Amino acid sequence: MSHEQLDARRMLCPMPVIKTQNKVAQMKTGDTVDVVCTDPGVLSDIPAWARINGHEVIDSVQTEDEITITVRVGA
């Protein structure tokens, strides 16, 4: 299992979701990726995308400046 990080800071919707989708396509089932963003829309967009595509959001952390969403790759 691998754990990676994706920098999607300073990108607006839909780019963080598209970047996440492209990254996940290169990963294996069970791998995880931290998506670091500044667009607050990702708090709803990435979980919705993950649900639709069979992935799982396992953590979401919001600080003053950034949001980090951890996604586990599904089958």
For each residue, the residues with C-beta under 8 A, 3 or more apart:
1: 28 30 31 32
2: 27 28 31 32
3: 31 32 33 34
4: 23 27 31 32 33 34
5: 33 34 36
6: 19 20 23 33 34 35 36
7: 36
8: 11 15 16 19 20 35 36 37 39 42
9: 36 37 38 66
10: 38
11: 8 15 16 19 37 38 39
12: 15 16 39 41
13: 16 17 39 41 42 45
14: 17 18 45
15: 8 11 12 18 19
16: 8 11 12 13 19 20 35 37 39 41 42 45 46
17: 13 14 20 21 42 45 46 49
18: 14 15 21 22
19: 6 8 11 15 16 22 23 35
20: 6 8 16 17 23 24 33 35 46 49 71
21: 17 18 24 25 49 53
22: 18 19 25 26
23: 4 6 19 20 26 27 33 35
24: 20 21 27 33 53 55 71 73
25: 21 22
26: 22 23
27: 2 4 23 24 31 33 73
28: 1 2 31 73
29: 73 74 75
30: 1 72 73
31: 1 2 3 4 27 28 72 73
32: 1 2 3 4 58 70 71 72 73
33: 3 4 5 6 20 23 24 27 70 71 73
34: 3 4 5 6 68 69 70
35: 6 8 16 19 20 23 42 46 68 69 70 71
36: 5 6 7 8 9 66 67 68
37: 8 9 11 16 42 66 67 68 69
38: 9 10 11 65 66 67
39: 8 11 12 13 16 42 67
40: 43 67
41: 12 13 16 44 45
42: 8 13 16 17 35 37 39 45 46 67 69
43: 40 46 47 60 62 67 69
44: 41 47 48
45: 13 14 16 17 41 42 48 49
46: 16 17 20 35 42 43 49 50 57 69 71
47: 43 44 50 51 57 60 69
48: 44 45 51 52
49: 17 20 21 45 46 52 53 55
50: 46 47 53 55 56 57 71 74
51: 47 48 55
52: 48 49
53: 21 24 49 50 74
54: 74 75
55: 24 49 50 51 71 72 73 74
56: 50 71 72 74
57: 46 47 50 60 69 70 71 72
58: 32 70 71 72
59: 68 69 70
60: 43 47 57 67 68 69 70
61: 67 68
62: 43 66 67
63: 66 67
64:
65: 38
66: 9 36 37 38 62 63
67: 36 37 38 39 40 42 43 60 61 62 63
68: 34 35 36 37 59 60 61
69: 34 35 37 42 43 46 47 57 59 60
70: 32 33 34 35 57 58 59 60
71: 20 24 32 33 35 46 50 55 56 57 58
72: 30 31 32 55 56 57 58
73: 24 27 28 29 30 31 32 33 55
74: 29 50 53 54 55 56
75: 29 54
